[in-house]
Amino acid sequence: MPYSESRLTFEEDTHTYLLDGVIIPSVTKILKELALVDFSGIDPVVLNKKSELGTYVHKCCELMVQDDLDRENVILEARGYAQAFEKFLNEMCRGASPFRILEMEKRVFHPFLRYAGTLDILAERDNEQWIIDIKTGSPQITFPLQTAAYSDCLGGGHKRACLYLSKDGKYRLDPHLDFNDIRTWQSCVSLYHWKMNAKGGTK
């Protein structure tokens, strides 16, 4: 069946994706189920605060692109990250060879491998499309697999990167250059579905 965004729905309260009315796993759920993402050693209170801050920063970035961010009311903990993203916009999205942001917070799914996710930035630069994931923490080995997952949903062939924002107002754009990332990600999806079928669990 062809890709159509109308086939995908998202339940905000439970963070659940449904494809044609059937629950499918998110990119993050697949990585967690395969123990490639492990938060077991982190205090749940600390983890929740970091997650809430990350969500808040992402929203600030989205509003900034829409030219609708009230900078004076940004909470203190997020101001440095917001300033870092604004610096990225000023330096990388203007002038020679700029990024042109096409969409933010775009929900995508793979119609055959049956998973979904939300990519942070879909951009274009020099006639090439980029998938850019915004991060407020330190690099993790799974980050290239995340961008590969989103790229595969949209047919592949994208340039991919993580945009690291820091609380001191600095940013770093790290490209993901390994072409094997998509193949590795597809193997993860296959292993996830095998595990769920073997357990008789829900997807």
VENWOSUL-V670172 format. One line per field, one symbol per residue. ss: DSSP state (A for helix, B for strand, O for the rest). phi: phi as a letter, one per 40 degrees, with the letter a starting at -180 (. if undefined). burial: 1 if it has 9 or more other ideal C-beta (glycine too) atoms within 8 Angstrom, else 0. A space follows every 50 residues. Layout:
ss: ???
phi: ???
burial: ???
//
This chain:
ss: OOOOAAABBBBOOOOBBBBOOBBBBBAAAAAAAOOOOOOOOOOAAAAAAA AAAAAAAAAAAAAAAOOOOOAAAOOAAAAAAAAAAAAAAAAAOOOOOOOB BBBBBBBBBBOOOOBBBBBBBBBBBOOBBBBBBBBOOOOOOOAAAAAAAA AAAOOOOOBBBBBBBOOOOOBBBBBOOOOOAAAAAAAAAAAAAAAAAAAO OOO
phi: .ccacccbbbcccbfbcbbfgbcbccdcccccccgcbbbccbddcccccc cccccccdcdccccccfbccccbccdcbcccccccccdcccbbagcfccb ccabfccbabcbcfaaabccbbbbafgbcbbbbcbbbccbcccccccccc cccbgggccbabbcbbccgbbabbcbbcccdccccdcccccccccccccg ccc
burial: 00000011010000001110000111110111110110000000001001 00110111011111100010000100011111111111100110000110 10011011111001111011111110001111111100000111111111 11110001111111110000101001000011011101111110110000 000
//
